[in-house]
Each structure stands twice: as C-alpha cells, then as structure tokens.
Amino acid sequence: MNRTLYLDTVPIPDALTALKKELDRDALIAPETIPTDQALSRVLAGPVIARYSSPTFHAAAMDGIAVAAETTFAAREGSPVRLSPGSGFTSVNTGNPLPEGRDAVIMAEHVTFDADGAALIEAPAFPWQHVRRIGEDIVATELVLPRGRTLTAFDLAALLSAGVFEVEVTGTARMAVIPTGDEVLDYTERPVPGPGQVVESNSVMLVNMAKNAGIRAERFAPVPDDPAALEAAARKALAAGFNVVVLGAGSSAGTKDYTRGVMERLGRVVVHGVAAMPGKPALLGVAENGSLLAGAPGYPVSAAVAFEKLVLPLCCWLEGRAAPRRARLPVRLARRVPSRPGMEEFVRLAVGRVGEDYVGLPLARGAGLITSLTNAQAVAALPAACEGVEAGETVQAELYVSQEELDATLVVVGSHDNTLDLLADALMGQPEPVRLASSHVGSMGGIAALSSRQALCAGAHLFDPETNDFNFPFLARHAPDLDVAVIALAVRHQGLIVPKGNPKNIAGVADLARPDVVFANRQRGAGTRILLDHHLKLAKIRPDQVRGYDKEEFTHMAVAVNVRTGTADCGLGVYAAAKALDLGFVPLARERYDLLIPRAALDDPRIAALLAIVRDPAFQAHVRDLGGYETDLSGREMRPGMGLGGEG
C-alpha cells in the first residue's frame, strides 16, 4: 500500500515566499493593452501620462455673466457698476468656454438688469472667480496614475478625461480547477449519490472564490483517481493557456492521493504541507512551462482555507496587486477554543453584538463541515504558539460580512431545539432581517452565557422535580443576580427515539440497563441529560449500567441520526427529531422550553422581532406541524410555579 507522506510542514508566509521565488511573474503573465473603458480592476503595467489637460480651456463654473474683473472693482452696494451687453459682459452657462477678454464669472442670482439690458453689479468680482482654468484638474504631460494601480471606476473616468483611450495592464491569472476522485459525482448531471459517493461541489466553491477575488477561473469535469487521467487533464489545461491549475483532492496521504506524483511529472513540488489547521495537506508547485500548480485538500473547509491563504494571494501577486483584505474586529469568545501548538488554526465564528461587545460563537471545526463556512460571519486565526483561547477572551477576527450585519445578529446560546431553525428563517423574513446565531451548549451553558454577557438570549428546559417547575429553580441557584424574563417558546414531548418499528421493544428507561441496548446521550449541562439522570434515578439505574452513557451529542437531531444509522439503539430526544427522520418514539415526559432574555434587552429591536414571531399564531402553527409541540403557552412570560399549566 503506497502512501505519499508529508512530514515537514511550513508556515503559510514561508510557503508563499518559497513560491514567489520559484515563479517568474513577468514571463508567466505578459502585459497587454486594452481599451480604457474595459480596464476596471486591472493593474497598470506602467505609468500613465495625460495627453490632454482637463479642462482644455478656461470654462465657466457657474451660470451667469462673464466679465473682465477689473471693470467691476468700483462696484458697491447702492452704487452699482453698469456693464453693457457685448462690450461689458457675455452671458454664459456652466461649462461654456470663457470668452476672449473675460477672466471672471458673476453668478446669475447676483446680477440685475436695467430696462436697456445692461447688467448692474453691486459687488466687485475678483480675477478667475467661478472659472475652471485650463489644467485645473489634469495637466497634459503630467502623471495621471502610477504603475501598479488597480483601476477603479473613478480612475477610468480620469484617464478618458486625459485623452488616454487605451492602457497597458498586467496580464491576468487564468485558473483551471479540476476536481478529482472516484467517489465524486458531477453535479451537472444531477446525480443521486449511493453509498460512498458524494456530489462534487468543492470546485464550484473554489471557482467562485476566485471570481470574487477578481480572478478568471473555470471548472473542469471531475477526473477519476487515475494518475494518467489526472496528468492528462492537467496537461490539457496547461496547453489551453491556463497559468494556474488547481487539482482538487488527492493531496493528502491516502492510497489514492495521486496529486503530488502528477505534479512531479508536470514540473516540481515546492511545498507539501503547511503548518495550518485546516489546510495542512496543501500542495504547491511549478509546471515545466512556469505555471502555478496547486493541490487543494478534499475536505471543503480545508480546501477553502488552503485556497484562500495560499492560491488566491499567489494569483493576486502574479497580477501585480494586493490580495483582498477583510475588515477586522475584536470579538469576545463565548466558549473556550483549544488549539494545537505548532499549527496556526483558523476558527470560524458566528458573531453578534451583545451590549457594547461583539461576541463570537465558535463553530464546529471539522474540515468536512461545509456548514461551518455557510454559518460563519468571521474567522479568527490562532497563532501557532497558542495553546487555546479561554471563554471571554478577545480575539481579532476577519469579517466575512459587514459590521452592520453583525449588529443585526441575535446571539442565542443554550439548549438545542428544532424550533430554533423555524425562528431563524422567520427572523430573516422580517422587513428588517435579523440573523439568529445559535450555539448548542445545553441549558446550563445558556444560563452561564447570559451571566457572562456572552449571549442576548438562552434556550432552557431545566426540570426541577422538587418544585415540579422549570428553569426558575436553576436560575435562583446558579444565577441569583441575573434579571431575566422567562418567555415560553413551547411545551415539547421528550422520549426515547428508537428505530422504526422499535425492533428491540424498548418500552421505557428501565430498558436502558439491558446489555443489548446501546444508548446515545446528550452532553453534560443539557436539560435533556438532566431529565435522563432524573428518570435513571427514579428507576434506580446507575449511569455505568447504560451502554453509551458517555457518548455525548449536542443536538436532538444528532441523537436521532445515531439511531437512524444504527450507531445507537435509542436516545433521549424530542418527538420532532424522531418524526423528521421517520423513527419510532417512546414518550417519556412533557417539558417547557423557555427563552431566557435579560430584561435590559427587551427593548432591543432584535428581541422585539423575536418575541413578535413567537407570539404569531402562524408561527405557532408551524411549530405544531413539527410534531410533539404544544403552543398554548407560547410567547407568555412565565412566573415561578407555573410549570406546564401556566398558573402561578
């Protein structure tokens, strides 16, 4: 079994430096001359000199009359100077050439006329008053723009004004993205994936990332894991004039990872492996004809990081321009983020404003989780020397979105519930859209986040058997100084999620102690975990008697997926999760799921929008349609002792 191992990773800046030394930028991308009006975002290959002045003549800058300024010097209020038409003044409009012998313009509203048409001037004009002089903006033979300038819409207008109708610009990077793999299916054929197959999508992501950066890029059809086929596809791209060729996947150490070998036959490998997570398996090299070769990892997040941090900066450098840079903002982390020393780690964040701070919710870090890209509003780079960042610490984050969108983001931390997806969609449908950023850390984690001002809202469903009440006993015990409004979202049905047909005949909590039953649990601090422990105690079952008790999942849907795939025989969760995956359900309890909101935030427009939706009968109907939800209490502010009945 042959594997290509890469043992010596290099930091990203060192990788970029190494490639720049190997690439002959001038030979690879030759300058070209193009019409000025088609040169937006192109980079000037040399200085541009004005052919014409702008304006090319002395011009009136106002509507009025053109005069010789010295003929008005005696004018005073109540003692006007009288100028005859023709010999003493000439009527002009804005932009007209200044008539011979005139050196000033008097605005029309400052002129009166007598019955003979003579102009009466009561204030003297000064020379060149309201006149655009020749070359006021641009002077012929002077520099208009220097080399290396990335041309803007304003630049194009200035160049045309200066009589520059063609410009010499640096050449462009032409990128070919070639997806590879026996398991990938071409999305253009709208395939239905079978076991071990995936719809290929990385190439579309990379091509459009390139286009967003102003780089021309094209996607090739997927190529199977065959070295000869990979080499042929890459050579075809090089022969077609693509000066950047990206092979998608096949850059790691798997037995079918052929990208390095193919690159070595096309030219030489310069870098294999960077000290970054994700993105570590990235490959960079140079083809025999001088073109840039790159191998992007197969996992989407890893591919995106490697492409953004390595390939795009090199393409921009080839074109003689700086790579686009994002705005940066200090963000306070809502959860601890561990980090591996020796590796720069890129942590994607959902970010929203809480009070005066911006709070970041670290998203799942798996290299294969493309939703961590779609849900991210920012990314923070943890240095290689960092061993992690504690909750509450501040990091510098690069923004994927505007700061205005962060201000319209509502940070919700706490227990997971399927209704949060409905809320997220409904909030984005408002006239003033609100984005919901949620982190599923359990009900106790939500209370902790509110206490530390790391969230504006928390979801909780903590049941206290001593009082037969929800959430209030836990708030009193763990956050006595926290002034929150407790708003009921829904009463939901919890139970044991089992395979369809319940083949093991699981009837209740007592069956969890059976040796043939594997259980999928929720994480510590989750209200569902607390509910389970309560029922285990009632049944006199120790946790160590439950197979899988230590297997923790963070959402009801994750528990349901475990059951659906046979990883577990059952798990505790809401009926809606079982219904969504067509699974069986053994009812166990009804519970109240509340939204905990600081009273100081009740006037916040984002919270107001949230509560309006929760109280909307149409939204409540959608909640009931999920299955296993009751909405009689939805939108009501709860008081201690109300429990499930709403009576205090």
C-alpha positions in Angstrom: 0.0 0.0 0.0 1.7 3.2 -1.2 1.2 6.4 0.6 2.8 9.8 0.0 3.8 11.1 3.4 4.4 14.8 4.2 6.3 15.3 7.4 7.8 18.8 7.2 5.0 21.4 7.2 5.9 25.1 6.7 4.1 28.2 7.9 1.9 29.9 5.4 4.0 33.0 4.9 7.1 30.8 4.3 5.1 28.8 1.7 4.1 32.0 -0.1 7.7 33.3 -0.1 9.0 30.0 -1.5 6.6 30.0 -4.4 7.3 33.7 -5.2 11.0 32.8 -5.6 10.2 29.9 -7.9 7.6 31.7 -10.1 8.7 34.0 -13.0 5.9 36.5 -12.8 7.0 38.6 -15.8 7.4 35.6 -18.1 4.2 33.9 -16.9 1.9 36.8 -17.3 2.8 39.3 -20.0 1.3 42.8 -20.1 -1.5 43.6 -22.6 -3.0 46.8 -24.0 -6.8 47.1 -23.7 -9.4 49.8 -24.1 -9.6 52.0 -21.1 -13.4 51.5 -20.6 -12.8 47.8 -20.2 -9.9 48.1 -17.7 -11.9 48.1 -14.4 -10.0 46.3 -11.6 -7.0 45.6 -13.9 -3.5 46.6 -12.8 -1.5 49.3 -14.7 1.8 47.8 -16.1 3.4 51.2 -16.3 2.8 54.9 -15.6 0.1 56.8 -17.5 0.7 60.3 -18.8 -2.0 62.7 -19.7 -2.4 63.5 -23.4 -4.9 66.4 -22.7 -5.4 68.9 -20.0 -8.7 68.9 -18.1 -10.3 71.2 -18.8 -8.7 72.0 -22.1 -9.9 75.6 -22.0 -10.9 78.2 -19.4 -14.5 77.4 -18.6 -17.4 79.0 -16.7 -18.0 77.2 -13.5 -21.4 78.8 -12.9 -24.4 80.1 -14.9 -24.2 83.9 -15.2 -22.2 86.6 -17.0 -18.5 86.6 -18.0 -16.7 89.9 -17.3 -13.3 91.4 -17.1 -12.9 91.5 -13.3 -11.2 94.9 -13.3 -14.3 96.6 -14.7 -16.2 95.6 -11.6 -13.7 96.9 -8.9 -15.7 100.1 -8.3 -19.0 98.3 -7.6 -20.6 98.9 -4.2 -23.9 98.1 -2.6 -26.2 101.0 -3.6 -23.7 102.2 -6.1 -23.6 99.6 -8.9 -21.3 99.4 -11.9 -23.2 99.3 -15.1 -22.0 96.9 -17.8 -23.3 96.9 -21.3 -24.1 93.6 -23.1 -21.4 92.5 -25.6 -18.8 95.2 -24.7 -19.1 94.8 -20.9 -20.3 91.2 -20.3 -21.3 88.0 -22.1 -23.9 85.6 -20.8 -22.5 82.1 -20.1 -23.7 78.7 -18.8 -21.8 76.3 -16.7 -19.1 74.6 -18.9 -19.0 77.3 -21.6 -15.6 78.4 -22.8 -14.7 81.8 -21.2 -15.0 84.5 -23.9 -11.9 86.4 -25.0 -11.1 89.2 -22.7 -13.1 87.8 -19.8 -11.5 86.5 -16.6 -14.4 86.1 -14.2 -17.9 84.9 -13.9 -20.6 86.5 -11.8 -23.5 84.2 -10.8 -26.8 84.9 -12.4 -28.5 85.4 -9.0 -26.0 88.2 -8.2 -26.9 90.2 -11.3 -29.8 92.6 -12.0 -30.6 94.1 -15.4 -32.0 97.6 -16.3 -34.5 98.3 -18.9 -31.8 98.5 -21.6 -30.4 95.1 -20.8 -27.3 96.4 -19.0 -26.0 94.4 -16.1 -25.9 96.2 -12.7 -23.2 94.8 -10.4 -23.2 95.8 -6.7 -20.1 93.7 -5.6 -16.7 93.6 -7.3 -15.6 90.3 -8.9 -12.0 89.0 -8.5 -9.9 87.5 -11.3 -10.8 83.9 -12.1 -13.9 84.0 -9.9 -16.1 81.0 -10.8 -13.8 79.9 -13.6 -12.3 76.4 -14.2 -8.9 77.2 -15.6 -7.1 75.2 -18.2 -5.5 72.1 -16.4 -7.2 72.8 -13.1 -7.8 69.0 -12.8 -5.3 67.4 -15.1 -2.4 69.0 -17.0 -1.1 67.5 -20.2 2.2 65.6 -19.9 1.8 65.1 -16.2 1.4 61.7 -14.5 -2.2 60.7 -14.1 -1.7 57.3 -12.4 1.4 55.3 -11.4 2.2 51.7 -12.3 0.8 49.0 -10.1 -2.5 50.9 -9.6 -5.6 48.7 -9.5 -8.0 50.7 -11.7 -11.3 51.9 -10.2 -14.4 53.3 -11.9 -13.1 56.8 -11.0 -9.7 56.1 -12.5 -11.3 55.1 -15.8 -13.1 58.4 -16.0 -10.0 60.4 -15.2 -8.0 58.5 -17.9 -10.6 59.2 -20.5 -10.7 62.9 -19.5 -6.9 63.0 -20.0 -7.3 61.5 -23.5 -6.0 58.1 -22.6 -8.2 55.7 -24.6 -6.0 52.6 -24.1 -3.9 51.4 -21.2 -1.2 48.8 -20.7 -2.1 46.5 -17.9 -0.6 43.4 -16.4 -1.8 40.1 -17.6 -4.4 38.0 -15.7 -4.2 34.7 -14.0 -6.3 32.1 -15.8 -7.2 29.4 -13.4 -8.4 25.8 -14.1 -10.0 23.9 -11.2 -10.0 20.2 -11.8 -12.0 18.1 -9.2 -10.8 14.5 -8.8 -11.9 11.3 -7.1 -13.6 8.0 -7.8 -16.3 8.8 -5.2 -17.3 12.3 -6.6 -20.3 12.7 -8.9 -20.6 15.6 -11.4 -23.3 17.9 -10.1 -24.2 19.0 -13.6 -25.8 15.5 -14.1 -28.0 16.0 -11.0 -26.9 12.6 -9.6 -28.4 10.7 -6.7 -25.4 9.6 -4.6 -25.1 6.0 -3.4 -23.0 4.5 -0.6 -19.5 6.0 -0.6 -20.4 8.7 -3.2 -20.8 12.5 -2.8 -22.0 15.2 -5.1 -18.9 17.2 -6.2 -19.1 20.8 -5.0 -15.7 22.0 -4.0 -14.8 23.1 -7.5 -17.8 25.4 -7.6 -16.8 26.9 -4.3 -13.1 27.4 -5.4 -14.1 28.9 -8.8 -16.4 31.4 -7.3 -13.9 32.3 -4.5 -11.5 33.1 -7.3 -14.1 35.2 -9.2 -14.9 37.1 -6.0 -11.2 38.0 -5.8 -11.2 39.2 -9.5 -9.5 36.2 -10.9 -10.7 34.4 -14.1 -11.4 30.7 -13.3 -13.1 27.8 -15.0 -14.2 24.4 -13.7 -13.3 21.1 -15.5 -15.4 18.0 -15.2 -14.3 15.6 -12.4 -11.5 13.2 -13.1 -11.3 9.7 -11.5 -8.4 8.6 -9.2 -6.2 7.5 -12.1 -2.7 9.1 -12.3 -2.7 9.0 -16.1 -6.1 10.6 -16.3 -5.1 13.3 -13.8 -2.0 14.1 -15.7 -3.8 14.3 -19.0 -6.4 16.7 -17.6 -3.7 19.0 -16.1 -1.7 19.0 -19.3 -4.8 19.8 -21.3 -5.4 22.8 -19.1 -1.8 24.0 -19.4 -1.9 23.6 -23.2 -5.1 25.7 -23.3 -3.3 28.6 -21.7 -4.3 28.3 -18.1 -1.4 29.6 -16.0 -2.8 28.3 -12.7 -4.0 24.7 -12.4 -5.7 23.5 -9.2 -6.2 19.8 -8.6 -9.0 19.3 -6.1 -8.4 16.5 -3.5 -5.7 13.9 -3.6 -3.1 16.0 -1.8 -3.1 14.0 1.5 -1.6 10.6 2.4 -4.3 8.3 1.2 -3.6 5.3 -1.0 -5.4 7.1 -3.8 -3.9 10.5 -3.3 -2.0 11.0 -6.6 -1.8 14.7 -6.8 1.9 15.0 -5.7 3.0 12.4 -8.2 1.2 14.1 -11.0 2.6 17.4 -10.1 6.1 16.0 -10.1 5.6 14.7 -13.6 4.3 18.1 -14.7 7.1 20.0 -13.0 8.3 20.2 -9.4 6.7 20.3 -6.0 7.8 23.3 -3.9 5.6 22.9 -0.8 3.7 19.9 0.5 2.0 20.6 3.8 1.5 23.9 5.7 1.5 24.5 9.4 -2.2 25.3 9.4 -5.4 23.7 10.5 -7.4 23.1 8.5 -5.5 23.2 5.2 -2.4 21.2 6.3 -2.2 18.9 3.2 -2.0 21.7 0.7 0.4 21.3 -2.3 2.1 24.0 -4.3 4.4 23.6 -7.2 5.6 25.0 -10.6 4.9 23.3 -14.0 7.6 22.9 -16.7 6.2 26.0 -18.5 6.3 28.1 -15.3 2.6 27.9 -14.4 1.5 27.6 -10.8 0.3 24.2 -9.7 -1.8 23.7 -6.6 -3.3 20.7 -4.8 -6.3 21.6 -2.7 -7.3 19.2 0.1 -10.5 17.2 -0.4 -12.4 18.3 2.7 -14.3 21.5 1.9 -13.2 23.6 4.9 -9.6 22.5 4.4 -9.8 23.3 0.7 -11.3 26.8 1.3 -8.6 27.7 3.8 -5.7 26.4 1.6 -7.2 28.2 -1.4 -7.8 31.5 0.3 -4.5 31.6 2.2 -2.2 30.2 -0.5 -3.6 30.1 -4.0 -5.5 33.4 -4.1 -2.6 35.5 -2.7 -0.3 34.0 -5.3 -2.7 34.7 -8.1 -3.1 38.3 -7.0 0.7 38.6 -6.7 1.1 37.3 -10.3 -1.2 40.0 -11.4 0.7 42.6 -9.5 -1.9 43.5 -7.0 -2.6 43.0 -3.3 -4.9 40.2 -2.3 -8.2 41.5 -0.9 -8.2 42.0 2.8 -11.2 41.8 5.1 -12.2 44.2 7.8 -11.1 43.2 11.3 -12.9 43.5 14.6 -12.2 42.5 18.2 -14.6 39.6 19.2 -15.1 38.1 22.6 -15.4 34.3 22.5 -18.4 32.7 24.1 -16.7 29.3 24.5 -13.2 28.1 25.1 -11.3 27.1 22.0 -8.5 24.6 22.3 -5.6 24.9 19.9 -2.8 22.6 18.8 0.7 24.1 19.4 2.8 24.4 16.3 -0.2 24.9 14.0 -1.9 28.1 13.0 -5.6 27.4 13.4 -8.4 29.1 11.7 -11.6 29.1 13.8 -14.8 30.2 12.1 -17.3 32.2 14.2 -20.9 33.2 14.2 -20.8 36.8 15.6 -23.4 39.2 17.0 -23.5 42.3 19.2 -24.3 41.8 22.9 -24.3 45.2 24.6 -21.3 47.1 23.5 -19.3 44.0 22.6 -19.2 41.6 19.7 -19.5 38.0 20.8 -18.2 35.1 18.7 -19.7 31.6 18.8 -17.0 29.1 17.7 -18.5 26.8 15.0 -17.7 23.2 14.5 -14.1 22.7 13.4 -14.3 19.6 11.3 -12.6 20.0 7.9 -15.5 18.3 6.2 -18.3 20.5 7.7 -19.2 22.9 4.9 -22.0 24.4 7.1 -19.3 25.8 9.3 -18.5 28.0 6.3 -22.1 28.9 5.5 -22.8 29.8 9.1 -19.6 31.8 9.7 -19.6 35.6 9.8 -16.0 35.8 10.7 -12.8 33.8 11.2 -10.1 34.1 13.8 -6.5 32.9 13.3 -4.9 31.4 16.4 -1.1 31.7 16.2 1.0 28.5 16.1 2.4 29.3 19.6 -1.2 29.5 21.1 -2.5 26.6 23.2 -6.0 27.8 23.1 -8.2 30.7 24.0 -10.5 30.8 27.1 -14.1 31.8 27.0 -14.5 35.5 27.5 -11.1 36.3 25.9 -10.9 38.6 22.9 -9.5 37.7 19.5 -9.1 39.7 16.3 -11.5 38.3 13.7 -11.6 38.9 10.0 -15.2 39.6 8.9 -17.0 37.7 6.1 -19.9 40.2 6.4 -20.4 43.9 7.2 -20.4 45.2 10.7 -24.0 46.2 10.1 -25.0 42.6 9.6 -23.3 41.8 12.9 -25.4 44.5 14.6 -28.5 42.7 13.2 -27.4 39.3 14.5 -29.1 37.8 17.6 -26.8 35.5 19.7 -28.7 32.7 21.3 -26.8 30.2 23.5 -28.2 27.2 25.3 -30.3 24.2 24.7 -30.9 22.9 21.2 -34.4 22.8 19.9 -35.7 22.2 16.3 -38.0 25.3 16.6 -34.8 27.5 16.5 -34.5 26.7 12.8 -38.0 28.0 12.3 -37.2 31.1 14.3 -34.0 31.7 12.3 -35.9 31.5 9.0 -38.8 33.7 10.2 -36.4 36.4 11.6 -34.7 36.6 8.2 -38.0 37.2 6.5 -38.7 40.3 8.5 -38.7 43.8 6.8 -35.6 44.4 8.8 -33.9 41.0 8.7 -32.3 39.6 11.9 -29.8 36.7 11.7 -30.0 34.2 14.5 -26.7 32.8 15.6 -27.1 29.9 18.0 -24.7 27.7 19.9 -25.9 24.5 21.5 -24.1 24.1 24.8 -27.0 22.9 26.9 -29.4 24.8 29.2 -26.9 25.3 32.0 -24.4 26.6 29.4 -27.1 29.1 28.3 -27.5 30.4 31.8 -23.7 30.8 32.1 -23.6 32.7 28.8 -26.2 35.1 30.0 -24.4 35.6 33.3 -21.1 36.5 31.5 -22.9 38.7 28.9 -21.9 36.3 26.1 -25.5 36.0 24.7 -28.6 38.0 24.3 -31.0 35.1 24.7 -30.7 31.5 26.0 -32.9 28.4 25.4 -33.5 26.3 28.5 -35.8 23.4 29.7 -34.4 22.5 33.1 -36.9 20.5 35.2 -36.7 20.6 38.9 -38.5 17.5 40.5 -38.7 19.1 43.9 -40.8 22.0 42.8 -42.2 20.4 39.7 -41.2 23.6 37.9 -38.9 24.6 35.0 -35.8 26.9 34.9 -36.7 29.2 37.8 -35.1 26.9 40.5 -31.9 26.7 38.4 -31.8 30.5 37.8 -32.2 31.1 41.6 -29.5 28.6 42.4 -26.9 29.4 39.7 -27.6 33.0 38.7 -29.5 34.7 41.6 -28.4 38.2 40.4 -29.5 37.6 36.8 -32.6 39.7 36.0 -34.3 37.8 33.1 -37.7 37.5 31.5 -38.6 33.9 31.1 -40.7 33.5 27.9 -42.3 30.2 27.0 -41.4 29.1 23.5 -43.3 25.7 23.5 -44.2 22.7 25.5 -42.5 19.7 23.9 -42.6 16.0 24.2 -39.4 14.2 25.2 -39.0 10.5 24.9 -36.8 7.6 23.7 -36.0 7.8 20.0 -35.9 4.3 18.6 -35.6 2.7 15.1 -38.8 2.5 13.1 -40.8 -0.5 14.4 -38.9 -0.5 17.7 -37.2 -3.9 16.9 -35.8 -4.2 20.4 -39.1 -3.5 22.0 -37.7 -0.6 24.2 -40.6 0.4 26.4 -39.0 2.9 28.9 -36.0 3.9 30.8 -35.7 0.5 32.5 -34.7 -1.0 29.2 -31.6 1.2 29.1 -29.9 -1.1 31.5 -30.3 -4.1 29.1 -26.9 -5.3 27.8 -28.2 -5.4 24.2 -29.2 -1.7 24.2 -26.8 1.0 23.1 -27.8 4.5 24.1 -26.9 7.9 22.6 -26.7 10.5 25.3 -26.7 14.3 25.4 -23.8 16.4 26.7 -23.4 17.4 30.4 -25.3 20.5 31.3 -28.1 19.8 28.7 -31.6 19.8 30.1 -32.2 16.5 28.3 -29.2 15.0 30.1 -30.6 16.3 33.4 -34.0 14.8 32.6 -32.4 11.4 31.8 -30.5 11.4 35.1 -33.7 12.1 36.9 -35.5 9.2 35.3 -32.5 6.9 35.8 -32.5 7.8 39.5 -36.3 7.0 39.7 -35.6 3.7 38.0 -32.6 3.0 40.3 -30.3 2.6 37.3 -26.7 3.7 37.7 -25.1 5.6 34.7 -22.4 2.9 34.3 -25.2 0.4 33.7 -26.2 2.2 30.5 -24.1 1.3 27.4 -23.3 4.6 25.6 -24.0 6.9 28.6 -20.6 8.5 28.0 -21.3 9.1 24.2 -22.3 12.7 24.1 -24.2 14.5 21.3 -25.1 18.2 21.2 -28.4 18.3 19.4 -31.6 16.2 19.3 -31.1 15.7 15.6 -27.6 14.3 16.2 -29.1 11.7 18.6 -31.7 10.9 16.0 -29.0 10.4 13.4 -27.2 7.9 15.7 -30.4 5.9 15.9 -31.2 6.2 12.2 -27.7 4.9 11.2 -27.6 2.1 13.7 -24.9 3.6 15.8 -27.2 3.5 18.8 -30.4 1.6 19.6 -32.1 4.6 21.2 -31.5 8.0 22.6 -33.4 10.6 24.5 -34.8 13.5 22.4 -37.8 15.4 21.2 -40.6 13.8 19.1 -39.9 16.3 16.3 -36.4 14.8 15.8 -37.8 11.3 15.6 -40.5 12.4 13.2 -38.0 14.3 10.9 -36.0 11.0 10.3 -39.0 8.7 10.3 -38.1 7.0 13.5 -40.1 5.5 16.4 -40.7 7.3 19.6 -41.5 6.1 23.2 -43.0 9.1 25.2 -41.4 9.9 28.5 -42.2 13.4 29.6 -43.7 16.8 28.6 -41.5 19.8 29.3 -41.5 23.5 28.9 -38.8 25.1 26.6 -38.3 28.7 27.5 -36.3 31.6 26.1 -34.4 33.4 28.9 -33.9 37.1 28.0 -32.2 39.8 30.1 -34.8 42.4 30.9 -32.4 45.1 29.9 -32.5 43.7 26.3 -36.3 43.5 26.0 -36.3 46.8 24.1 -33.6 45.7 21.7 -35.2 45.6 18.1 -33.8 42.0 17.6 -35.5 40.7 20.7 -38.7 42.6 19.8 -38.7 40.9 16.5 -38.1 37.5 18.1 -41.0 37.9 20.5 -43.4 39.1 17.9 -42.7 35.9 15.9 -43.1 33.6 18.9 -46.5 35.2 19.6 -47.6 35.0 16.0 -50.4 32.3 15.5 -49.0 31.4 12.1 -45.6 30.7 13.5 -47.1 28.7 16.3 -48.9 26.6 13.7 -45.6 25.9 12.1 -44.2 24.7 15.4 -47.1 22.3 16.0 -46.6 20.9 12.5 -43.1 19.7 13.5 -44.8 17.2 15.8 -44.7 16.8 19.5 -45.1 20.5 20.4 -47.9 22.4 22.2 -48.1 26.2 21.9 -50.8 27.2 24.4 -48.1 29.0 26.5 -46.0 30.3 23.6 -45.0 33.9 24.0 -46.2 34.2 27.6 -43.9 35.5 30.3 -43.7 32.7 32.9 -43.5 33.0 36.7 -42.2 30.6 39.3 -44.6 27.8 39.9 -46.4 27.9 36.6 -44.9 24.6 35.5 -46.8 23.2 32.5 -50.2 24.6 33.4 -49.5 28.3 33.2 -50.9 29.0 36.7 -48.7 30.8 39.1 
